[in-house]
Amino acid sequence: MNSKARIAGLGTYVPGNILTNHDLEEMVDTSDEWIVRVTGIHERRIADQNQFTSDLAKEAVKSLMRQCHVTVEDVDLIIVCTTTPDFSFPNVASQIQDAFRIKSAGAMDLSAACAGFTYGLHVANGLISSGLHRKVLVIGAETISKITDYTDRTTCILFGDGAGAALLEFDEEHPSFIQTIMGTDGSGGEHVYRSAMSNTMNGTTLKGTDKLVQNGREVYKWALKTIPEKVTELLNLANLTIDDIDWFIPHSANLRMIEAICERLNMPMEKTLYSVDQFGNTSLASIPLALEKGIKSGQIKKNDKIILYGFGGGLTHCGQLITWPY
């Protein structure tokens, strides 16, 4: 199916509270020098105690409307991608519908962990291109800090909170989406999870915790094997090479991981955008945050070819080759 969807605008939001590496030195056995050396992270943003995923999502939508001069009242579907919803139900998307008085929109949440934003774009592109919808609001928002174990020095140094919102519209003549690739390795689900009703997975007994648990070493190994292979496959499907790509925006899990992926791809870091240094690992919000930085800095220009690649818990991944529309 040829794409008929155009990205009409993007907005982002991060909370005002800054958690620095020096702050973490007071909380766990770590140091600024070690965190920067191992992860590339300098600071991250943390939601207030009474600030939740829906609040971040609303602010991202306001940013989208303000910066791109678009409206959302006539959106016919809202997709919120998150692993940290305010409630098990109702979904966050319903709260967005109410907040912006969107009269005739379906509303659903999508859970694909750190790949969530690219999954949301993929679903929206498919629904618009098929003719089922004409205007879809895709939001990626996380308050990972609320499920972070701040006694675990291996994970608490990584995560921050943030949100991004994209508006997709029907446009048969100037579609944004060139090619998409996605996949899953469910056997690796036990390497990054938040337990809830069940405490077993693939025959393994999990830690009984409501906090995020991650085996960073195993996730790193999977990402380094999978993402370069799939980016190459994505390019082959589009009959393009690395040299044809203007910008690569992978999930900002860890700067050292991004560097290793780029090395395997022969992708220059000068053509790679990330948000992890300033905001930490914001899960699925990391890609829109990096994309927004590129737009505001003037690095990203109209008609640039960009690869967005989300990957994480599941283990899931989804990559998109797009043409930037403005």
C-alpha positions as a LaTeX table, in Angstrom:
\begin{tabular}{lrrr}
\hline
Residue & $x$ (\AA) & $y$ (\AA) & $z$ (\AA) \\
\hline
Met1 & 0.00 & 0.00 & 0.00 \\
Asn2 & 1.36 & 3.41 & $-0.97$ \\
Ser3 & 1.31 & 5.94 & 1.81 \\
Lys4 & $-1.22$ & 8.76 & 1.68 \\
Ala5 & $-0.36$ & 10.30 & 5.06 \\
Arg6 & 1.63 & 13.45 & 5.73 \\
Ile7 & 3.07 & 14.59 & 9.06 \\
Ala8 & 1.44 & 18.00 & 9.48 \\
Gly9 & 3.18 & 19.01 & 12.67 \\
Leu10 & 5.13 & 18.03 & 15.78 \\
Gly11 & 5.22 & 19.28 & 19.35 \\
Thr12 & 7.03 & 18.13 & 22.49 \\
Tyr13 & 7.10 & 18.72 & 26.23 \\
Val14 & 9.37 & 17.89 & 29.16 \\
Pro15 & 8.72 & 18.63 & 32.85 \\
Gly16 & 10.57 & 21.47 & 34.53 \\
Asn17 & 12.28 & 19.42 & 37.25 \\
Ile18 & 15.90 & 18.59 & 36.37 \\
Leu19 & 17.62 & 15.55 & 37.89 \\
Thr20 & 21.37 & 15.87 & 37.35 \\
Asn21 & 24.09 & 13.28 & 37.71 \\
His22 & 25.29 & 15.12 & 40.80 \\
Asp23 & 21.81 & 14.74 & 42.31 \\
Leu24 & 22.03 & 10.99 & 41.71 \\
Glu25 & 25.39 & 10.89 & 43.47 \\
Glu26 & 23.46 & 11.76 & 46.63 \\
Met27 & 20.96 & 8.94 & 46.07 \\
Val28 & 22.98 & 5.89 & 44.97 \\
Asp29 & 26.59 & 4.74 & 44.66 \\
Thr30 & 27.48 & 6.44 & 41.37 \\
Ser31 & 29.31 & 9.44 & 39.95 \\
Asp32 & 28.86 & 12.04 & 37.24 \\
Glu33 & 32.02 & 10.86 & 35.50 \\
Trp34 & 30.88 & 7.22 & 35.44 \\
Ile35 & 27.35 & 8.03 & 34.21 \\
Val36 & 28.63 & 10.21 & 31.36 \\
Arg37 & 31.28 & 7.67 & 30.37 \\
Val38 & 28.86 & 4.72 & 30.33 \\
Thr39 & 25.66 & 6.38 & 29.05 \\
Gly40 & 26.39 & 9.90 & 27.76 \\
Ile41 & 23.63 & 11.27 & 30.00 \\
His42 & 24.14 & 14.57 & 31.83 \\
Glu43 & 20.62 & 15.21 & 33.14 \\
Arg44 & 17.00 & 14.15 & 32.82 \\
Arg45 & 13.56 & 15.74 & 33.42 \\
Ile46 & 11.24 & 14.41 & 36.12 \\
Ala47 & 7.48 & 14.91 & 36.46 \\
Asp48 & 6.06 & 16.45 & 39.62 \\
Gln49 & 4.44 & 14.11 & 42.13 \\
Asn50 & 0.98 & 15.15 & 40.90 \\
Gln51 & 1.94 & 15.34 & 37.21 \\
Phe52 & 1.06 & 12.28 & 35.14 \\
Thr53 & 1.37 & 10.96 & 31.60 \\
Ser54 & $-1.86$ & 12.61 & 30.47 \\
Asp55 & $-0.56$ & 15.98 & 31.70 \\
Leu56 & 2.63 & 15.65 & 29.65 \\
Ala57 & 0.61 & 14.51 & 26.63 \\
Lys58 & $-1.68$ & 17.54 & 26.85 \\
Glu59 & 1.28 & 19.91 & 26.98 \\
Ala60 & 2.82 & 18.24 & 23.91 \\
Val61 & $-0.43$ & 18.72 & 22.00 \\
Lys62 & $-0.53$ & 22.39 & 23.02 \\
Ser63 & 3.04 & 22.74 & 21.76 \\
Leu64 & 2.05 & 21.11 & 18.46 \\
Met65 & $-0.87$ & 23.50 & 17.99 \\
Arg66 & 1.14 & 26.57 & 18.98 \\
Gln67 & 4.26 & 25.88 & 16.94 \\
Cys68 & 2.68 & 24.43 & 13.81 \\
His69 & $-0.50$ & 26.53 & 13.71 \\
Val70 & $-2.75$ & 23.49 & 13.44 \\
Thr71 & $-6.01$ & 22.53 & 15.13 \\
Val72 & $-7.08$ & 19.18 & 16.55 \\
Glu73 & $-10.85$ & 19.68 & 16.89 \\
Asp74 & $-11.51$ & 17.68 & 13.72 \\
Val75 & $-9.14$ & 14.79 & 14.51 \\
Asp76 & $-10.97$ & 11.50 & 13.94 \\
Leu77 & $-8.63$ & 9.21 & 15.89 \\
Ile78 & $-6.34$ & 9.71 & 18.89 \\
Ile79 & $-3.53$ & 7.22 & 19.52 \\
Val80 & $-1.56$ & 7.61 & 22.75 \\
Cys81 & 1.56 & 5.46 & 22.95 \\
Thr82 & 2.62 & 4.82 & 26.54 \\
Thr83 & 3.64 & 2.22 & 29.09 \\
Thr84 & 2.85 & 4.48 & 32.04 \\
Pro85 & $-0.83$ & 5.42 & 31.70 \\
Asp86 & $-2.50$ & 7.33 & 34.53 \\
Phe87 & $-4.93$ & 4.42 & 34.97 \\
Ser88 & $-5.29$ & 0.87 & 33.71 \\
Phe89 & $-8.50$ & 2.31 & 32.26 \\
Pro90 & $-9.87$ & 4.68 & 31.08 \\
Asn91 & $-7.11$ & 5.16 & 28.57 \\
Val92 & $-5.01$ & 8.30 & 28.24 \\
Ala93 & $-6.37$ & 8.94 & 24.74 \\
Ser94 & $-9.86$ & 9.44 & 26.21 \\
Gln95 & $-8.45$ & 12.08 & 28.53 \\
Ile96 & $-6.92$ & 13.87 & 25.54 \\
Gln97 & $-10.26$ & 13.77 & 23.73 \\
Asp98 & $-11.94$ & 15.41 & 26.69 \\
Ala99 & $-9.21$ & 18.00 & 27.27 \\
Phe100 & $-9.34$ & 19.33 & 23.71 \\
Arg101 & $-13.08$ & 18.84 & 23.16 \\
Ile102 & $-12.51$ & 16.68 & 20.09 \\
Lys103 & $-16.08$ & 15.81 & 19.13 \\
Ser104 & $-15.90$ & 12.77 & 16.87 \\
Ala105 & $-12.71$ & 10.86 & 17.56 \\
Gly106 & $-11.92$ & 7.31 & 18.43 \\
Ala107 & $-9.41$ & 6.99 & 21.27 \\
Met108 & $-6.99$ & 4.20 & 22.07 \\
Asp109 & $-3.71$ & 3.61 & 23.89 \\
Leu110 & $-0.93$ & 1.59 & 22.28 \\
Ser111 & 1.72 & $-0.26$ & 24.28 \\
Ala112 & 4.98 & $-1.06$ & 22.51 \\
Ala113 & 7.46 & 0.29 & 25.08 \\
Cys114 & 10.34 & 2.29 & 23.58 \\
Ala115 & 9.15 & 1.49 & 20.05 \\
Gly116 & 5.74 & 2.95 & 20.81 \\
Phe117 & 6.00 & 6.23 & 18.93 \\
Thr118 & 7.11 & 4.62 & 15.68 \\
Tyr119 & 4.43 & 1.95 & 16.11 \\
Gly120 & 1.86 & 4.73 & 16.56 \\
Leu121 & 3.03 & 6.48 & 13.39 \\
His122 & 2.85 & 3.17 & 11.52 \\
Val123 & $-0.73$ & 2.49 & 12.65 \\
Ala124 & $-1.83$ & 6.05 & 11.84 \\
Asn125 & $-0.18$ & 5.92 & 8.41 \\
Gly126 & $-1.94$ & 2.65 & 7.62 \\
Leu127 & $-5.37$ & 3.85 & 8.73 \\
Ile128 & $-5.08$ & 7.10 & 6.77 \\
Ser129 & $-3.64$ & 5.44 & 3.67 \\
Ser130 & $-6.45$ & 2.88 & 3.68 \\
Gly131 & $-9.05$ & 5.63 & 3.72 \\
Leu132 & $-10.48$ & 4.72 & 7.12 \\
His133 & $-9.30$ & 7.97 & 8.74 \\
Arg134 & $-8.23$ & 11.39 & 7.51 \\
Lys135 & $-6.66$ & 13.09 & 10.54 \\
Val136 & $-4.93$ & 11.20 & 13.36 \\
Leu137 & $-3.24$ & 12.55 & 16.48 \\
Val138 & $-0.31$ & 10.37 & 17.60 \\
Ile139 & 1.10 & 11.06 & 21.05 \\
Gly140 & 4.03 & 9.39 & 22.76 \\
Ala141 & 4.20 & 10.19 & 26.48 \\
Glu142 & 5.90 & 8.61 & 29.47 \\
Thr143 & 6.41 & 9.26 & 33.17 \\
Ile144 & 9.03 & 6.56 & 33.59 \\
Ser145 & 10.25 & 8.19 & 36.80 \\
Lys146 & 7.11 & 6.90 & 38.53 \\
Ile147 & 8.13 & 3.28 & 37.94 \\
Thr148 & 11.89 & 3.76 & 38.36 \\
Asp149 & 13.58 & 2.07 & 41.30 \\
Tyr150 & 15.81 & 4.79 & 42.74 \\
Thr151 & 17.71 & 2.24 & 44.82 \\
Asp152 & 18.91 & 0.41 & 41.68 \\
Arg153 & 22.02 & 2.22 & 40.45 \\
Thr154 & 22.00 & 0.38 & 37.12 \\
Thr155 & 18.58 & 1.68 & 36.01 \\
Cys156 & 17.80 & 4.87 & 37.95 \\
Ile157 & 20.61 & 6.77 & 36.22 \\
Leu158 & 18.97 & 6.22 & 32.84 \\
Phe159 & 15.38 & 7.33 & 32.81 \\
Gly160 & 13.51 & 10.60 & 32.43 \\
Asp161 & 10.04 & 11.84 & 31.49 \\
Gly162 & 8.78 & 13.49 & 28.31 \\
Ala163 & 6.19 & 13.59 & 25.56 \\
Gly164 & 5.81 & 14.22 & 21.85 \\
Ala165 & 2.74 & 14.73 & 19.67 \\
Ala166 & 2.45 & 14.41 & 15.89 \\
Leu167 & $-0.51$ & 15.27 & 13.67 \\
Leu168 & $-0.97$ & 13.11 & 10.57 \\
Glu169 & $-3.30$ & 14.13 & 7.73 \\
Phe170 & $-4.45$ & 12.61 & 4.44 \\
Asp171 & $-2.26$ & 13.86 & 1.59 \\
Glu172 & $-2.08$ & 11.68 & $-1.49$ \\
Glu173 & 0.31 & 13.99 & $-3.36$ \\
His174 & 2.91 & 14.63 & $-0.63$ \\
Pro175 & 3.03 & 11.63 & 1.73 \\
Ser176 & 5.71 & 11.55 & 4.43 \\
Phe177 & 6.17 & 7.78 & 4.67 \\
Ile178 & 8.44 & 5.92 & 2.25 \\
Gln179 & 8.99 & 2.52 & 3.92 \\
Thr180 & 8.44 & 0.80 & 7.26 \\
Ile181 & 9.91 & $-2.30$ & 8.89 \\
Met182 & 8.95 & $-3.86$ & 12.21 \\
Gly183 & 9.36 & $-7.00$ & 14.26 \\
Thr184 & 9.34 & $-8.68$ & 17.64 \\
Asp185 & 11.41 & $-11.12$ & 19.67 \\
Gly186 & 9.09 & $-12.08$ & 22.51 \\
Ser187 & 11.66 & $-14.50$ & 23.92 \\
Gly188 & 13.57 & $-11.47$ & 25.20 \\
Gly189 & 10.64 & $-9.97$ & 27.08 \\
Glu190 & 12.12 & $-10.95$ & 30.44 \\
His191 & 15.07 & $-8.59$ & 29.88 \\
Val192 & 13.05 & $-5.41$ & 30.40 \\
Tyr193 & 9.65 & $-5.40$ & 32.07 \\
Arg194 & 7.37 & $-4.09$ & 34.78 \\
Ser195 & 5.57 & $-6.93$ & 36.51 \\
Ala196 & 1.90 & $-6.66$ & 37.39 \\
Met197 & $-0.68$ & $-9.47$ & 37.55 \\
Ser198 & 1.74 & $-12.19$ & 36.46 \\
Asn199 & 5.18 & $-12.93$ & 37.88 \\
Thr200 & 6.28 & $-15.47$ & 35.27 \\
Met201 & 7.39 & $-15.10$ & 31.66 \\
Asn202 & 8.71 & $-17.78$ & 29.32 \\
Gly203 & 8.93 & $-20.11$ & 32.32 \\
Thr204 & 11.07 & $-17.62$ & 34.27 \\
Thr205 & 10.01 & $-16.27$ & 37.67 \\
Leu206 & 10.24 & $-12.49$ & 37.62 \\
Lys207 & 10.95 & $-10.10$ & 40.42 \\
Gly208 & 7.69 & $-9.24$ & 42.18 \\
Thr209 & 7.86 & $-5.48$ & 41.72 \\
Asp210 & 5.80 & $-2.68$ & 40.28 \\
Lys211 & 9.02 & $-0.96$ & 39.20 \\
Leu212 & 10.87 & $-1.18$ & 35.91 \\
Val213 & 13.36 & $-4.05$ & 35.78 \\
Gln214 & 16.01 & $-4.19$ & 33.08 \\
Asn215 & 18.89 & $-6.44$ & 32.11 \\
Gly216 & 20.78 & $-3.74$ & 30.25 \\
Arg217 & 23.51 & $-6.04$ & 29.00 \\
Glu218 & 21.05 & $-8.36$ & 27.22 \\
Val219 & 19.01 & $-5.49$ & 25.74 \\
Tyr220 & 22.25 & $-3.91$ & 24.50 \\
Lys221 & 23.34 & $-7.16$ & 22.82 \\
Trp222 & 19.94 & $-7.57$ & 21.15 \\
Ala223 & 19.86 & $-3.97$ & 19.91 \\
Leu224 & 23.38 & $-4.14$ & 18.47 \\
Lys225 & 22.53 & $-7.30$ & 16.55 \\
Thr226 & 19.01 & $-6.37$ & 15.46 \\
Ile227 & 18.90 & $-2.67$ & 14.66 \\
Pro228 & 21.81 & $-2.45$ & 12.17 \\
Glu229 & 20.45 & $-5.51$ & 10.34 \\
Lys230 & 16.95 & $-4.07$ & 10.15 \\
Val231 & 18.07 & $-0.58$ & 9.12 \\
Thr232 & 19.97 & $-2.18$ & 6.25 \\
Glu233 & 16.88 & $-4.19$ & 5.34 \\
Leu234 & 14.75 & $-1.04$ & 5.47 \\
Leu235 & 17.12 & 0.74 & 3.09 \\
Asn236 & 17.16 & $-2.24$ & 0.72 \\
Leu237 & 13.35 & $-2.24$ & 0.60 \\
Ala238 & 13.47 & 1.41 & $-0.44$ \\
Asn239 & 16.36 & 0.88 & $-2.89$ \\
Leu240 & 18.48 & 3.39 & $-0.97$ \\
Thr241 & 21.84 & 3.40 & 0.81 \\
Ile242 & 23.13 & 5.01 & 4.00 \\
Asp243 & 24.53 & 7.84 & 1.86 \\
Asp244 & 20.99 & 8.74 & 0.76 \\
Ile245 & 19.90 & 9.38 & 4.35 \\
Asp246 & 20.10 & 12.89 & 5.75 \\
Trp247 & 19.35 & 12.02 & 9.40 \\
Phe248 & 19.20 & 8.92 & 11.57 \\
Ile249 & 17.09 & 9.19 & 14.74 \\
Pro250 & 17.19 & 5.98 & 16.79 \\
His251 & 15.61 & 5.54 & 20.20 \\
Ser252 & 17.80 & 7.40 & 22.69 \\
Ala253 & 18.37 & 4.59 & 25.15 \\
Asn254 & 22.07 & 5.16 & 25.74 \\
Leu255 & 24.52 & 7.30 & 23.78 \\
Arg256 & 27.14 & 4.54 & 23.79 \\
Met257 & 24.57 & 2.16 & 22.28 \\
Ile258 & 23.76 & 4.69 & 19.57 \\
Glu259 & 27.45 & 5.11 & 18.79 \\
Ala260 & 27.89 & 1.34 & 18.49 \\
Ile261 & 24.84 & 0.99 & 16.21 \\
Cys262 & 26.09 & 3.82 & 13.99 \\
Glu263 & 29.55 & 2.24 & 13.78 \\
Arg264 & 28.05 & $-1.03$ & 12.54 \\
Leu265 & 25.96 & 0.86 & 9.99 \\
Asn266 & 28.76 & 3.17 & 8.85 \\
Met267 & 26.37 & 5.98 & 9.75 \\
Pro268 & 28.26 & 9.14 & 10.78 \\
Met269 & 27.37 & 10.43 & 14.23 \\
Glu270 & 27.25 & 13.87 & 12.58 \\
Lys271 & 24.09 & 12.68 & 10.80 \\
Thr272 & 22.57 & 11.14 & 13.95 \\
Leu273 & 20.21 & 13.01 & 16.26 \\
Tyr274 & 19.51 & 12.03 & 19.86 \\
Ser275 & 17.98 & 13.41 & 23.06 \\
Val276 & 19.54 & 11.14 & 25.68 \\
Asp277 & 22.32 & 13.53 & 26.74 \\
Gln278 & 19.87 & 16.22 & 27.84 \\
Phe279 & 16.76 & 14.24 & 28.78 \\
Gly280 & 17.95 & 10.70 & 29.56 \\
Asn281 & 16.11 & 7.65 & 28.28 \\
Thr282 & 12.53 & 8.86 & 27.92 \\
Ser283 & 11.37 & 5.60 & 26.34 \\
Leu284 & 9.14 & 6.22 & 23.33 \\
Ala285 & 9.31 & 10.01 & 23.80 \\
Ser286 & 13.02 & 10.04 & 22.94 \\
Ile287 & 12.48 & 10.06 & 19.16 \\
Pro288 & 10.09 & 13.05 & 18.98 \\
Leu289 & 12.33 & 14.93 & 21.42 \\
Ala290 & 15.35 & 14.36 & 19.18 \\
Leu291 & 13.33 & 15.19 & 16.08 \\
Glu292 & 12.17 & 18.45 & 17.64 \\
Lys293 & 15.77 & 19.39 & 18.53 \\
Gly294 & 16.75 & 18.87 & 14.91 \\
Ile295 & 13.90 & 21.03 & 13.66 \\
Lys296 & 14.52 & 23.88 & 16.10 \\
Ser297 & 18.27 & 23.89 & 15.42 \\
Gly298 & 17.66 & 24.14 & 11.68 \\
Gln299 & 19.46 & 20.87 & 11.01 \\
Ile300 & 16.35 & 19.15 & 9.66 \\
Lys301 & 15.06 & 20.73 & 6.47 \\
Lys302 & 12.12 & 20.18 & 4.15 \\
Asn303 & 12.42 & 17.01 & 2.04 \\
Asp304 & 15.21 & 15.55 & 4.16 \\
Lys305 & 15.17 & 11.76 & 4.24 \\
Ile306 & 15.09 & 10.54 & 7.85 \\
Ile307 & 15.15 & 7.12 & 9.47 \\
Leu308 & 13.27 & 6.90 & 12.77 \\
Tyr309 & 13.96 & 3.65 & 14.64 \\
Gly310 & 12.26 & 2.71 & 17.91 \\
Phe311 & 13.22 & $-0.41$ & 19.86 \\
Gly312 & 12.83 & $-1.78$ & 23.36 \\
Gly313 & 10.62 & $-3.82$ & 25.67 \\
Gly314 & 8.83 & $-6.73$ & 24.09 \\
Leu315 & 11.39 & $-6.98$ & 22.60 \\
Thr316 & 9.84 & $-4.87$ & 19.84 \\
His317 & 11.22 & $-2.66$ & 17.11 \\
Cys318 & 9.85 & $-0.47$ & 14.33 \\
Gly319 & 11.73 & 1.66 & 11.81 \\
Gln320 & 10.41 & 4.19 & 9.35 \\
Leu321 & 11.97 & 5.95 & 6.44 \\
Ile322 & 10.23 & 9.28 & 5.99 \\
Thr323 & 10.51 & 12.49 & 4.00 \\
Trp324 & 10.30 & 15.51 & 6.27 \\
Pro325 & 7.41 & 17.69 & 5.05 \\
Tyr326 & 8.32 & 21.18 & 6.26 \\
\hline
\end{tabular}
